[in-house]
């Protein structure tokens, strides 16, 4: 029944289905009045939900404001009956009593319940009018008017004036017009949830928020606000599902109920792409049928959009997919207790932001079930952590889920979003992560089959740099990657023509017995034939197996991986002292690249940079620091915000680079030729960046062009060597530029 209600645990749920008046307190006076009536009856209410086509949820603070109005009404009507006949004026003359009785009854019984702001303004005007009349009337009438003002009107005004509602809008009352409810929108900002989804959202930006950025991504509007007196910014997102008409919401809700009878099986959940395609086709059919039956005027594109939304909230991951569509996001945090706190995100430009989204516990439990099915890994009391990956149309992410035995307040999520397309060296150069010389040096080391560790703290960019470095491997070489959670862009590189085999090992956190331990996966990779070995992250005992691989493969193919560490010695300390690799085995490392997350002086901004490139020499025995085993080739200068070469590199004193040169006829004993080749590689990548900026074509920086460019560089270099007998850098660059310009047409 319309306006029927139920209560549970301090929550008042009002049924507004099929209500002619709507279902929001700020927009509809009838809803406001009915809710006040319920609060007078129930008293102990902490939250209110009006449930219609959409659910409007009013939190504890907003409910307290409503409770104050209910108390004022209750006090005026019952406990201190303001309609007492004796308070209306002079008992010897009652000619004004009928009018006054009618006015006060209307204000108390109607206006305070429906429009307390209007009631307050009405009382103010009545006080002014009655005092003006008192000045013009006889002595007896003057006393009567004043008595009426003091005993009836002022007490009502004072009661209303004490409420937070009136205090919140008091300086804006000059804007009020009878029947206008815009002032209520200032005070009441409910969480809204369409019936077909579980996540609630705030449609209104934060009070006093100053917009500093706005952009659109695939029909999704994102706005960034600076909130007064807060260092954290506010990320306000409006996807298509928040913009639909009431008729469209009804269609989606009915379609969802229909599809609920066709839930995917566990086997279907393990094949998400196929399941999504099936449900997309079913969703389109159902939506079209419902649109026709309701005679709605929707275009084919609108029907497709509704089907997309339907799939997102049935077999998809709901609001997570919306957030992953924004490639400016790097992290998504869903903290416990879920249902009471908003989602937080890490933005590549604005860092950590609070969002206007609040997921429900049902959301969290549904996601957890799907992650268990997709990963084949457990999540229960005995296994309170689940590490897995998420691939959806909007993007891909690494997912970590924790549950109650680890988190006392319940389930929590952390998603690290990966770029849909691989990072490339030109992309990194464009954001000043490093300069052309570093790019040229790394390209040279990859071709020189060195063993490279990319180190850094969390969110320093080490995995992205490793992925970009994979693009520097010539396509004629096979690559084998080993990861416990799939983060490297193997599928994308495979689509570009790279020969890649991916191995997935057991997580050192979750320890799923059905998966192969990381050290066994690494040894298996060595048995798969000659490959370039890429290790997603060195975490535990697999480090020993990795160093076996490095010692075996150091002069055959590149071996590269990531490890946590803030410096070359920090990497040594972790690998040797924490992970148990013998110091003599650590010498198999040729180069350590350290990435870092730096902060501005005010602490409000962060940026990523490569901080140093260190070569590991081989003459030391116990401590590479004391015995000169670590030699920096490049160091970051904070004053210049630039990665600069050291004298060791500039003067050709690098042991590692000279070891590479010894094995190449054109470079043996010729440092100038080696240096020219390193600079040439960097110059080519800088040219790509320059043209992308000049032509306003950012796609030039992406993996497809980088892959083609790297191939052409090697082919052109070989052609020039055969033609003139040497690797003439100038000639190679000119021929490459000629090819590049043709490629851009």
Beta strands, then each sheet from edge to edge (+ up, - down):
strand 1: 5-8
strand 2: 11-15
strand 3: 47-51
strand 4: 54-58
strand 5: 191-194
strand 6: 200-202
strand 7: 210-217
strand 8: 220-226
strand 9: 233-238
strand 10: 329-334
strand 11: 344-347
strand 12: 351-355
strand 13: 357-358
strand 14: 385-392
strand 15: 395-402
strand 16: 412-418
strand 17: 451-456
strand 18: 478-483
strand 19: 499-504
strand 20: 532-535
strand 21: 559-564
strand 22: 591-599
strand 23: 606-616
strand 24: 630-637
strand 25: 642-645
sheet 1: 1+ 2- 3- 4+ 5- 6+ 13-
sheet 2: 7+ 8- 9+ 12+ 11- 10+ 16- 15+ 14-
sheet 3: 19+ 18+ 20+ 21+ 17+ 22+ 23- 24+ 25-
end
